[in-house]
Amino acid sequence: MRRIDTNWLGVAEGFVTLFDHWETATDMWDGVGERQVRHPIQFDGTFASVPVVQLAPTLIDAHSDTYLRLNMRAEEVTETGFVLTVDIWDDTRIARLGVNWQALGPLDDPDEIWDV
């Protein structure tokens, strides 16, 4: 378990369309075998230490004739961002993939927060 020892918890969140490979032929739709997409995400601010990042697929437009084989993860997580990485393999065909992400961690500068 990771304990955040602070009263200043920061939350960064967003949505990204990781790829939209329907309009033009690309490997994620037309390819076979191991394929990967990496997308850098930058936070709006800076955390005091490396945050915890949660990912949730919210849009998957996949071909119905093949199995969905998908590995999605946050890599290279730092205080300022991370790399959203997705692997697919075999004959999986994905035209569009959208992901919601959320990062939780201690704030870098508690003076930026005002108390009501």
The first five atom37 places (N, CA, C, CB, O) and aatype in JSON, in Angstrom:
{
  "aatype": [12, 1, 1, 9, 3, 16, 2, 17, 10, 7, 19, 0, 6, 7, 13, 19, 16, 10, 13, 3, 8, 17, 6, 16, 0, 16, 3, 12, 17, 3, 7, 19, 7, 6, 1, 5, 19, 1, 8, 14, 9, 5, 13, 3, 7, 16, 13, 0, 15, 19, 14, 19, 19, 5, 10, 0, 14, 16, 10, 9, 3, 0, 8, 15, 3, 16, 18, 10, 1, 10, 2, 12, 1, 0, 6, 6, 19, 16, 6, 16, 7, 13, 19, 10, 16, 19, 3, 9, 17, 3, 3, 16, 1, 9, 0, 1, 10, 7, 19, 2, 17, 5, 0, 10, 7, 14, 10, 3, 3, 14, 3, 6, 9, 17, 3, 19],
  "atom_mask": [
    [1, 1, 1, 1, 1],
    [1, 1, 1, 1, 1],
    [1, 1, 1, 1, 1],
    [1, 1, 1, 1, 1],
    [1, 1, 1, 1, 1],
    [1, 1, 1, 1, 1],
    [1, 1, 1, 1, 1],
    [1, 1, 1, 1, 1],
    [1, 1, 1, 1, 1],
    [1, 1, 1, 0, 1],
    [1, 1, 1, 1, 1],
    [1, 1, 1, 1, 1],
    [1, 1, 1, 1, 1],
    [1, 1, 1, 0, 1],
    [1, 1, 1, 1, 1],
    [1, 1, 1, 1, 1],
    [1, 1, 1, 1, 1],
    [1, 1, 1, 1, 1],
    [1, 1, 1, 1, 1],
    [1, 1, 1, 1, 1],
    [1, 1, 1, 1, 1],
    [1, 1, 1, 1, 1],
    [1, 1, 1, 1, 1],
    [1, 1, 1, 1, 1],
    [1, 1, 1, 1, 1],
    [1, 1, 1, 1, 1],
    [1, 1, 1, 1, 1],
    [1, 1, 1, 1, 1],
    [1, 1, 1, 1, 1],
    [1, 1, 1, 1, 1],
    [1, 1, 1, 0, 1],
    [1, 1, 1, 1, 1],
    [1, 1, 1, 0, 1],
    [1, 1, 1, 1, 1],
    [1, 1, 1, 1, 1],
    [1, 1, 1, 1, 1],
    [1, 1, 1, 1, 1],
    [1, 1, 1, 1, 1],
    [1, 1, 1, 1, 1],
    [1, 1, 1, 1, 1],
    [1, 1, 1, 1, 1],
    [1, 1, 1, 1, 1],
    [1, 1, 1, 1, 1],
    [1, 1, 1, 1, 1],
    [1, 1, 1, 0, 1],
    [1, 1, 1, 1, 1],
    [1, 1, 1, 1, 1],
    [1, 1, 1, 1, 1],
    [1, 1, 1, 1, 1],
    [1, 1, 1, 1, 1],
    [1, 1, 1, 1, 1],
    [1, 1, 1, 1, 1],
    [1, 1, 1, 1, 1],
    [1, 1, 1, 1, 1],
    [1, 1, 1, 1, 1],
    [1, 1, 1, 1, 1],
    [1, 1, 1, 1, 1],
    [1, 1, 1, 1, 1],
    [1, 1, 1, 1, 1],
    [1, 1, 1, 1, 1],
    [1, 1, 1, 1, 1],
    [1, 1, 1, 1, 1],
    [1, 1, 1, 1, 1],
    [1, 1, 1, 1, 1],
    [1, 1, 1, 1, 1],
    [1, 1, 1, 1, 1],
    [1, 1, 1, 1, 1],
    [1, 1, 1, 1, 1],
    [1, 1, 1, 1, 1],
    [1, 1, 1, 1, 1],
    [1, 1, 1, 1, 1],
    [1, 1, 1, 1, 1],
    [1, 1, 1, 1, 1],
    [1, 1, 1, 1, 1],
    [1, 1, 1, 1, 1],
    [1, 1, 1, 1, 1],
    [1, 1, 1, 1, 1],
    [1, 1, 1, 1, 1],
    [1, 1, 1, 1, 1],
    [1, 1, 1, 1, 1],
    [1, 1, 1, 0, 1],
    [1, 1, 1, 1, 1],
    [1, 1, 1, 1, 1],
    [1, 1, 1, 1, 1],
    [1, 1, 1, 1, 1],
    [1, 1, 1, 1, 1],
    [1, 1, 1, 1, 1],
    [1, 1, 1, 1, 1],
    [1, 1, 1, 1, 1],
    [1, 1, 1, 1, 1],
    [1, 1, 1, 1, 1],
    [1, 1, 1, 1, 1],
    [1, 1, 1, 1, 1],
    [1, 1, 1, 1, 1],
    [1, 1, 1, 1, 1],
    [1, 1, 1, 1, 1],
    [1, 1, 1, 1, 1],
    [1, 1, 1, 0, 1],
    [1, 1, 1, 1, 1],
    [1, 1, 1, 1, 1],
    [1, 1, 1, 1, 1],
    [1, 1, 1, 1, 1],
    [1, 1, 1, 1, 1],
    [1, 1, 1, 1, 1],
    [1, 1, 1, 0, 1],
    [1, 1, 1, 1, 1],
    [1, 1, 1, 1, 1],
    [1, 1, 1, 1, 1],
    [1, 1, 1, 1, 1],
    [1, 1, 1, 1, 1],
    [1, 1, 1, 1, 1],
    [1, 1, 1, 1, 1],
    [1, 1, 1, 1, 1],
    [1, 1, 1, 1, 1],
    [1, 1, 1, 1, 1],
    [1, 1, 1, 1, 1]
  ],
  "atom_positions": [
    [[0.84, -1.17, 0.0], [0.0, 0.0, 0.0], [0.89, 1.23, 0.0], [-0.96, 0.0, 1.21], [1.95, 1.26, 0.63]],
    [[0.44, 2.24, -0.7], [1.18, 3.49, -0.77], [0.46, 4.53, 0.08], [1.33, 3.98, -2.23], [-0.73, 4.76, -0.11]],
    [[1.16, 5.14, 1.02], [0.56, 6.14, 1.88], [1.02, 7.52, 1.45], [0.93, 5.88, 3.37], [2.22, 7.76, 1.28]],
    [[0.08, 8.42, 1.26], [0.4, 9.81, 0.9], [0.32, 10.61, 2.18], [-0.58, 10.38, -0.2], [-0.77, 10.86, 2.7]],
    [[1.47, 11.02, 2.69], [1.55, 11.71, 3.98], [1.44, 13.21, 3.76], [2.87, 11.36, 4.7], [2.43, 13.94, 3.85]],
    [[0.24, 13.67, 3.47], [0.03, 15.09, 3.23], [-1.46, 15.41, 3.35], [0.56, 15.5, 1.85], [-2.3, 14.54, 3.17]],
    [[-1.76, 16.64, 3.64], [-3.14, 17.12, 3.61], [-3.48, 17.72, 2.26], [-3.38, 18.15, 4.72], [-4.61, 18.14, 2.03]],
    [[-2.5, 17.77, 1.38], [-2.67, 18.43, 0.08], [-2.67, 17.39, -1.04], [-1.57, 19.47, -0.14], [-1.67, 17.22, -1.74]],
    [[-3.79, 16.72, -1.2], [-3.9, 15.7, -2.24], [-4.29, 16.36, -3.56], [-4.94, 14.61, -1.84], [-5.28, 17.09, -3.63]],
    [[-3.52, 16.09, -4.58], [-3.82, 16.62, -5.91], [-4.4, 15.54, -6.8], [0.0, 0.0, 0.0], [-4.01, 14.38, -6.72]],
    [[-5.34, 15.94, -7.66], [-5.95, 15.03, -8.61], [-5.87, 15.67, -9.99], [-7.43, 14.7, -8.23], [-6.36, 16.78, -10.2]],
    [[-5.25, 14.97, -10.92], [-5.23, 15.39, -12.32], [-6.01, 14.34, -13.1], [-3.76, 15.55, -12.88], [-5.92, 13.15, -12.8]],
    [[-6.77, 14.78, -14.09], [-7.56, 13.82, -14.87], [-7.76, 14.32, -16.28], [-8.91, 13.56, -14.2], [-7.62, 15.51, -16.56]],
    [[-8.09, 13.37, -17.16], [-8.31, 13.75, -18.55], [-8.82, 12.59, -19.38], [0.0, 0.0, 0.0], [-8.95, 11.46, -18.9]],
    [[-9.09, 12.9, -20.62], [-9.53, 11.92, -21.62], [-8.67, 12.11, -22.85], [-11.07, 12.06, -21.95], [-8.39, 13.24, -23.24]],
    [[-8.27, 11.03, -23.46], [-7.51, 11.11, -24.7], [-8.04, 10.05, -25.67], [-5.99, 10.91, -24.43], [-8.26, 8.9, -25.28]],
    [[-8.24, 10.45, -26.92], [-8.47, 9.47, -27.98], [-7.09, 9.01, -28.4], [-9.31, 10.08, -29.21], [-6.37, 9.73, -29.1]],
    [[-6.73, 7.82, -27.97], [-5.37, 7.33, -28.17], [-5.06, 7.15, -29.66], [-5.18, 6.02, -27.44], [-3.97, 7.47, -30.12]],
    [[-6.03, 6.63, -30.37], [-5.9, 6.59, -31.83], [-7.27, 6.48, -32.46], [-5.0, 5.42, -32.27], [-8.22, 6.01, -31.84]],
    [[-7.34, 6.91, -33.71], [-8.55, 6.81, -34.53], [-8.08, 6.33, -35.89], [-9.33, 8.2, -34.62], [-7.8, 7.13, -36.78]],
    [[-8.0, 5.02, -36.04], [-7.41, 4.42, -37.23], [-8.46, 3.9, -38.21], [-6.49, 3.3, -36.83], [-8.19, 2.98, -38.97]],
    [[-9.61, 4.49, -38.17], [-10.67, 4.07, -39.07], [-10.54, 4.74, -40.43], [-12.02, 4.38, -38.46], [-10.69, 4.09, -41.47]],
    [[-10.26, 6.03, -40.43], [-10.22, 6.8, -41.67], [-9.05, 6.4, -42.58], [-10.13, 8.28, -41.36], [-9.2, 6.29, -43.79]],
    [[-7.89, 6.19, -41.99], [-6.71, 5.83, -42.77], [-6.2, 4.46, -42.32], [-5.6, 6.9, -42.64], [-6.26, 4.14, -41.13]],
    [[-5.72, 3.69, -43.24], [-5.22, 2.35, -42.93], [-3.96, 2.45, -42.09], [-4.95, 1.54, -44.22], [-2.98, 3.09, -42.47]],
    [[-3.99, 1.8, -40.94], [-2.82, 1.77, -40.05], [-2.68, 0.36, -39.49], [-2.95, 2.81, -38.9], [-3.54, -0.49, -39.69]],
    [[-1.58, 0.14, -38.78], [-1.31, -1.19, -38.23], [-2.33, -1.65, -37.2], [0.05, -1.2, -37.61], [-2.61, -2.84, -37.12]],
    [[-2.91, -0.73, -36.42], [-3.85, -1.15, -35.38], [-5.13, -1.73, -35.99], [-4.19, 0.03, -34.46], [-5.8, -2.55, -35.36]],
    [[-5.47, -1.31, -37.18], [-6.67, -1.83, -37.85], [-6.31, -2.89, -38.88], [-7.44, -0.69, -38.52], [-6.97, -3.93, -38.95]],
    [[-5.3, -2.64, -39.67], [-4.97, -3.56, -40.77], [-3.83, -4.52, -40.47], [-4.61, -2.76, -41.97], [-3.61, -5.47, -41.22]],
    [[-3.1, -4.3, -39.38], [-1.93, -5.12, -39.08], [-2.27, -6.44, -38.43], [0.0, 0.0, 0.0], [-3.4, -6.68, -38.03]],
    [[-1.26, -7.29, -38.33], [-1.37, -8.58, -37.67], [-0.1, -8.75, -36.84], [-1.55, -9.77, -38.7], [0.98, -8.32, -37.24]],
    [[-0.24, -9.39, -35.68], [0.91, -9.6, -34.81], [0.97, -8.54, -33.72], [0.0, 0.0, 0.0], [-0.02, -7.87, -33.44]],
    [[2.13, -8.4, -33.1], [2.3, -7.45, -32.01], [2.38, -6.02, -32.54], [3.56, -7.78, -31.19], [3.14, -5.73, -33.46]],
    [[1.56, -5.14, -31.93], [1.53, -3.73, -32.31], [1.42, -2.88, -31.05], [0.34, -3.43, -33.28], [0.84, -3.32, -30.06]],
    [[1.97, -1.68, -31.08], [1.98, -0.83, -29.9], [1.78, 0.64, -30.28], [3.29, -1.0, -29.14], [2.26, 1.11, -31.31]],
    [[1.05, 1.35, -29.41], [0.9, 2.81, -29.51], [1.31, 3.39, -28.17], [-0.58, 3.22, -29.9], [0.89, 2.92, -27.11]],
    [[2.15, 4.45, -28.22], [2.58, 5.16, -27.01], [2.19, 6.62, -27.16], [4.14, 5.02, -26.78], [2.42, 7.24, -28.2]],
    [[1.57, 7.18, -26.1], [1.09, 8.56, -26.15], [1.5, 9.29, -24.86], [-0.45, 8.6, -26.35], [1.05, 8.91, -23.78]],
    [[2.35, 10.33, -24.96], [2.74, 11.07, -23.75], [1.59, 11.93, -23.23], [3.98, 11.95, -24.04], [0.88, 12.57, -24.0]],
    [[1.43, 11.93, -21.91], [0.42, 12.75, -21.22], [1.17, 13.68, -20.26], [-0.64, 11.84, -20.45], [2.0, 13.23, -19.48]],
    [[0.86, 14.97, -20.31], [1.44, 15.94, -19.39], [0.36, 16.43, -18.43], [2.06, 17.14, -20.16], [-0.74, 16.77, -18.86]],
    [[0.66, 16.46, -17.13], [-0.27, 16.98, -16.14], [-0.32, 18.51, -16.26], [0.14, 16.54, -14.71], [0.61, 19.13, -16.77]],
    [[-1.41, 19.1, -15.77], [-1.54, 20.56, -15.76], [-0.57, 21.21, -14.79], [-2.97, 20.96, -15.4], [-0.14, 22.35, -15.0]],
    [[-0.22, 20.49, -13.73], [0.71, 20.99, -12.72], [1.73, 19.92, -12.4], [0.0, 0.0, 0.0], [1.88, 18.95, -13.14]],
    [[2.43, 20.11, -11.28], [3.47, 19.18, -10.86], [3.12, 18.6, -9.5], [4.84, 19.88, -10.83], [2.73, 19.33, -8.59]],
    [[3.27, 17.3, -9.36], [3.1, 16.63, -8.08], [4.42, 16.69, -7.31], [2.63, 15.16, -8.27], [5.49, 16.83, -7.91]],
    [[4.35, 16.57, -5.98], [5.55, 16.58, -5.14], [6.35, 15.28, -5.29], [5.18, 16.79, -3.68], [7.57, 15.29, -5.14]],
    [[5.68, 14.19, -5.58], [6.33, 12.91, -5.86], [5.51, 12.19, -6.92], [6.48, 12.04, -4.56], [4.44, 12.65, -7.31]],
    [[6.0, 11.07, -7.37], [5.34, 10.33, -8.45], [3.93, 9.93, -8.01], [6.17, 9.07, -8.86], [3.77, 9.26, -6.99]],
    [[2.91, 10.33, -8.78], [1.52, 10.01, -8.41], [1.14, 8.59, -8.81], [0.56, 11.0, -9.05], [1.87, 7.92, -9.54]],
    [[0.0, 8.16, -8.32], [-0.61, 6.91, -8.74], [-1.5, 7.22, -9.94], [-1.42, 6.22, -7.57], [-2.3, 8.16, -9.87]],
    [[-1.39, 6.47, -11.02], [-2.17, 6.72, -12.23], [-3.13, 5.56, -12.47], [-1.24, 6.92, -13.45], [-2.72, 4.4, -12.47]],
    [[-4.39, 5.89, -12.67], [-5.43, 4.91, -13.0], [-5.89, 5.15, -14.43], [-6.64, 5.01, -12.0], [-6.02, 6.29, -14.87]],
    [[-6.13, 4.06, -15.17], [-6.59, 4.14, -16.55], [-7.9, 3.39, -16.7], [-5.52, 3.58, -17.52], [-8.12, 2.37, -16.04]],
    [[-8.77, 3.89, -17.58], [-10.02, 3.2, -17.87], [-10.37, 3.4, -19.34], [-11.17, 3.73, -16.95], [-10.54, 4.53, -19.79]],
    [[-10.48, 2.3, -20.1], [-10.92, 2.46, -21.49], [-12.38, 2.89, -21.51], [-10.73, 1.13, -22.29], [-13.22, 2.29, -20.83]],
    [[-12.69, 3.92, -22.27], [-14.06, 4.42, -22.36], [-14.6, 4.38, -23.78], [-14.12, 5.84, -21.83], [-15.79, 4.62, -24.0]],
    [[-13.75, 4.07, -24.74], [-14.17, 3.94, -26.13], [-13.33, 2.85, -26.77], [-14.04, 5.29, -26.9], [-12.11, 2.99, -26.91]],
    [[-13.97, 1.76, -27.16], [-13.28, 0.7, -27.89], [-14.12, 0.36, -29.11], [-13.03, -0.56, -26.99], [-15.23, -0.16, -28.99]],
    [[-13.58, 0.65, -30.28], [-14.24, 0.32, -31.54], [-13.41, -0.78, -32.19], [-14.39, 1.59, -32.49], [-12.44, -0.51, -32.91]],
    [[-13.8, -2.04, -31.93], [-13.02, -3.18, -32.37], [-13.81, -4.01, -33.38], [-12.6, -4.06, -31.17], [-15.05, -4.01, -33.37]],
    [[-13.11, -4.7, -34.24], [-13.73, -5.58, -35.23], [-14.41, -6.75, -34.51], [-12.67, -6.1, -36.26], [-13.84, -7.32, -33.57]],
    [[-15.6, -7.11, -34.94], [-16.37, -8.15, -34.25], [-15.96, -9.57, -34.64], [-17.83, -7.96, -34.54], [-16.39, -10.53, -33.99]],
    [[-15.15, -9.73, -35.67], [-14.75, -11.07, -36.11], [-13.49, -11.6, -35.42], [-14.53, -11.07, -37.59], [-13.09, -12.74, -35.65]],
    [[-12.86, -10.78, -34.56], [-11.64, -11.21, -33.89], [-11.78, -11.0, -32.39], [-10.4, -10.44, -34.44], [-12.61, -10.22, -31.93]],
    [[-10.95, -11.7, -31.63], [-10.93, -11.51, -30.18], [-10.28, -10.17, -29.86], [-10.17, -12.67, -29.48], [-9.41, -9.7, -30.58]],
    [[-10.73, -9.57, -28.76], [-10.13, -8.33, -28.28], [-8.97, -8.66, -27.37], [-11.18, -7.44, -27.55], [-9.16, -9.18, -26.26]],
    [[-7.77, -8.37, -27.82], [-6.55, -8.59, -27.05], [-5.91, -7.21, -26.85], [-5.55, -9.6, -27.77], [-5.43, -6.6, -27.8]],
    [[-5.92, -6.75, -25.6], [-5.52, -5.38, -25.32], [-4.79, -5.32, -23.98], [-6.75, -4.44, -25.32], [-5.29, -5.83, -22.98]],
    [[-3.63, -4.69, -23.96], [-2.89, -4.45, -22.73], [-2.62, -2.95, -22.66], [-1.55, -5.29, -22.68], [-1.89, -2.41, -23.49]],
    [[-3.22, -2.27, -21.67], [-3.11, -0.83, -21.53], [-2.45, -0.53, -20.19], [-4.5, -0.14, -21.65], [-2.81, -1.11, -19.17]],
    [[-1.46, 0.39, -20.19], [-0.76, 0.69, -18.95], [-0.14, 2.09, -18.98], [0.33, -0.36, -18.7], [0.08, 2.67, -20.05]],
    [[0.12, 2.62, -17.77], [0.84, 3.88, -17.61], [2.31, 3.53, -17.38], [0.26, 4.74, -16.43], [2.63, 2.79, -16.45]],
    [[3.19, 4.07, -18.21], [4.62, 3.83, -18.09], [5.35, 5.15, -17.89], [5.17, 3.09, -19.35], [4.81, 6.22, -18.17]],
    [[6.57, 5.06, -17.39], [7.43, 6.23, -17.22], [6.71, 7.35, -16.46], [7.89, 6.75, -18.59], [6.79, 8.52, -16.84]],
    [[6.0, 6.99, -15.38], [5.25, 7.97, -14.6], [6.24, 8.84, -13.83], [4.26, 7.26, -13.62], [7.13, 8.34, -13.14]],
    [[6.07, 10.16, -13.95], [6.88, 11.13, -13.22], [5.95, 12.13, -12.54], [7.9, 11.86, -14.17], [4.73, 12.01, -12.62]],
    [[6.53, 13.1, -11.88], [5.76, 14.15, -11.22], [5.03, 15.05, -12.22], [6.66, 14.99, -10.35], [4.12, 15.78, -11.83]],
    [[5.42, 15.01, -13.49], [4.84, 15.91, -14.49], [4.03, 15.21, -15.58], [5.93, 16.69, -15.14], [3.38, 15.88, -16.39]],
    [[4.05, 13.87, -15.62], [3.29, 13.18, -16.65], [3.62, 11.7, -16.72], [0.0, 0.0, 0.0], [4.29, 11.15, -15.85]],
    [[3.14, 11.07, -17.79], [3.39, 9.64, -17.99], [3.2, 9.32, -19.47], [2.44, 8.77, -17.11], [2.76, 10.16, -20.25]],
    [[3.53, 8.1, -19.83], [3.31, 7.62, -21.2], [2.23, 6.56, -21.15], [4.64, 7.05, -21.83], [2.38, 5.53, -20.48]],
    [[1.13, 6.8, -21.86], [0.04, 5.85, -21.99], [0.41, 4.89, -23.11], [-1.34, 6.57, -22.28], [0.59, 5.3, -24.25]],
    [[0.52, 3.6, -22.77], [0.98, 2.59, -23.73], [-0.09, 1.52, -23.91], [2.31, 1.96, -23.27], [-0.66, 1.03, -22.93]],
    [[-0.35, 1.16, -25.16], [-1.32, 0.11, -25.48], [-0.68, -0.87, -26.44], [-2.63, 0.71, -26.08], [-0.09, -0.48, -27.45]],
    [[-0.8, -2.15, -26.11], [-0.35, -3.23, -27.0], [-1.56, -4.03, -27.42], [0.71, -4.14, -26.3], [-2.47, -4.27, -26.62]],
    [[-1.58, -4.45, -28.68], [-2.53, -5.46, -29.15], [-1.72, -6.5, -29.92], [-3.67, -4.82, -30.05], [-0.59, -6.22, -30.33]],
    [[-2.28, -7.67, -30.13], [-1.52, -8.73, -30.79], [-2.45, -9.67, -31.53], [-0.68, -9.5, -29.78], [-3.68, -9.55, -31.49]],
    [[-1.84, -10.61, -32.21], [-2.51, -11.61, -33.03], [-3.34, -10.91, -34.1], [-3.41, -12.54, -32.14], [-2.83, -10.02, -34.78]],
    [[-4.61, -11.29, -34.27], [-5.42, -10.7, -35.34], [-6.41, -9.64, -34.81], [-6.18, -11.78, -36.07], [-7.35, -9.28, -35.52]],
    [[-6.21, -9.15, -33.59], [-7.08, -8.11, -33.03], [-7.03, -6.87, -33.93], [-6.65, -7.74, -31.59], [-5.97, -6.45, -34.38]],
    [[-8.22, -6.31, -34.17], [-8.33, -5.1, -35.0], [-9.11, -4.05, -34.22], [-9.03, -5.42, -36.38], [-10.28, -4.26, -33.89]],
    [[-8.46, -2.93, -33.94], [-9.11, -1.83, -33.23], [-9.02, -0.58, -34.09], [-8.46, -1.6, -31.83], [-7.93, -0.17, -34.5]],
    [[-10.17, 0.03, -34.34], [-10.22, 1.24, -35.15], [-10.04, 2.49, -34.28], [-11.55, 1.32, -35.91], [-9.31, 3.41, -34.65]],
    [[-10.7, 2.52, -33.12], [-10.64, 3.68, -32.23], [-10.47, 3.21, -30.79], [-11.91, 4.57, -32.37], [-11.03, 2.19, -30.38]],
    [[-9.7, 3.98, -30.03], [-9.53, 3.68, -28.61], [-9.45, 4.99, -27.84], [-8.27, 2.81, -28.37], [-8.59, 5.83, -28.12]],
    [[-10.35, 5.16, -26.87], [-10.34, 6.33, -26.0], [-10.13, 5.9, -24.56], [0.0, 0.0, 0.0], [-10.63, 4.86, -24.14]],
    [[-9.39, 6.71, -23.8], [-9.02, 6.34, -22.44], [-9.22, 7.52, -21.5], [-7.56, 5.85, -22.39], [-8.78, 8.63, -21.79]],
    [[-9.89, 7.28, -20.37], [-9.91, 8.25, -19.27], [-8.75, 7.91, -18.36], [-11.28, 8.22, -18.49], [-8.45, 6.74, -18.13]],
    [[-8.09, 8.94, -17.83], [-6.98, 8.72, -16.91], [-7.14, 9.64, -15.7], [-5.63, 8.96, -17.6], [-7.74, 10.71, -15.79]],
    [[-6.57, 9.2, -14.59], [-6.61, 9.98, -13.36], [-5.31, 9.74, -12.6], [-7.85, 9.62, -12.5], [-4.88, 8.6, -12.44]],
    [[-4.7, 10.82, -12.12], [-3.48, 10.74, -11.32], [-3.76, 11.34, -9.95], [-2.3, 11.47, -12.02], [-4.33, 12.42, -9.84]],
    [[-3.34, 10.63, -8.9], [-3.51, 11.1, -7.52], [-2.17, 11.1, -6.81], [-4.53, 10.22, -6.75], [-1.43, 10.12, -6.87]],
    [[-1.87, 12.22, -6.14], [-0.61, 12.31, -5.42], [-0.52, 13.61, -4.65], [0.0, 0.0, 0.0], [-1.41, 14.46, -4.77]],
    [[0.53, 13.77, -3.85], [0.7, 15.0, -3.08], [1.03, 16.17, -3.99], [1.8, 14.81, -2.03], [1.74, 16.03, -4.98]],
    [[0.49, 17.33, -3.64], [0.76, 18.53, -4.43], [2.17, 19.03, -4.21], [-0.24, 19.64, -4.08], [2.75, 18.86, -3.13]],
    [[2.72, 19.62, -5.24], [4.07, 20.16, -5.18], [4.13, 21.44, -4.36], [4.59, 20.42, -6.6], [5.07, 21.66, -3.6]],
    [[3.11, 22.29, -4.5], [3.12, 23.59, -3.83], [1.78, 23.82, -3.13], [3.42, 24.72, -4.84], [0.83, 24.29, -3.77]],
    [[1.67, 23.51, -1.84], [0.39, 23.69, -1.14], [-0.08, 25.14, -1.1], [0.51, 23.18, 0.26], [-1.26, 25.39, -0.86]],
    [[0.83, 26.1, -1.33], [0.42, 27.51, -1.33], [-0.49, 27.85, -2.5], [1.65, 28.4, -1.38], [-1.17, 28.88, -2.49]],
    [[-0.52, 26.97, -3.53], [-1.42, 27.2, -4.66], [-2.88, 26.92, -4.28], [-1.01, 26.32, -5.84], [-3.79, 27.33, -4.99]],
    [[-3.1, 26.22, -3.17], [-4.43, 25.87, -2.72], [-4.9, 26.93, -1.72], [-4.46, 24.46, -2.08], [-4.16, 27.32, -0.82]],
    [[-6.12, 27.39, -1.89], [-6.66, 28.35, -0.93], [-7.77, 27.69, -0.15], [-7.19, 29.62, -1.64], [-8.47, 26.81, -0.66]],
    [[-7.93, 28.11, 1.1], [-8.89, 27.53, 2.01], [-10.13, 28.4, 2.05], [-8.28, 27.37, 3.42], [-10.03, 29.62, 2.12]],
    [[-11.31, 27.78, 2.02], [-12.56, 28.53, 2.04], [-12.99, 28.77, 3.47], [-13.67, 27.8, 1.27], [-14.03, 29.39, 3.71]]
  ]
}
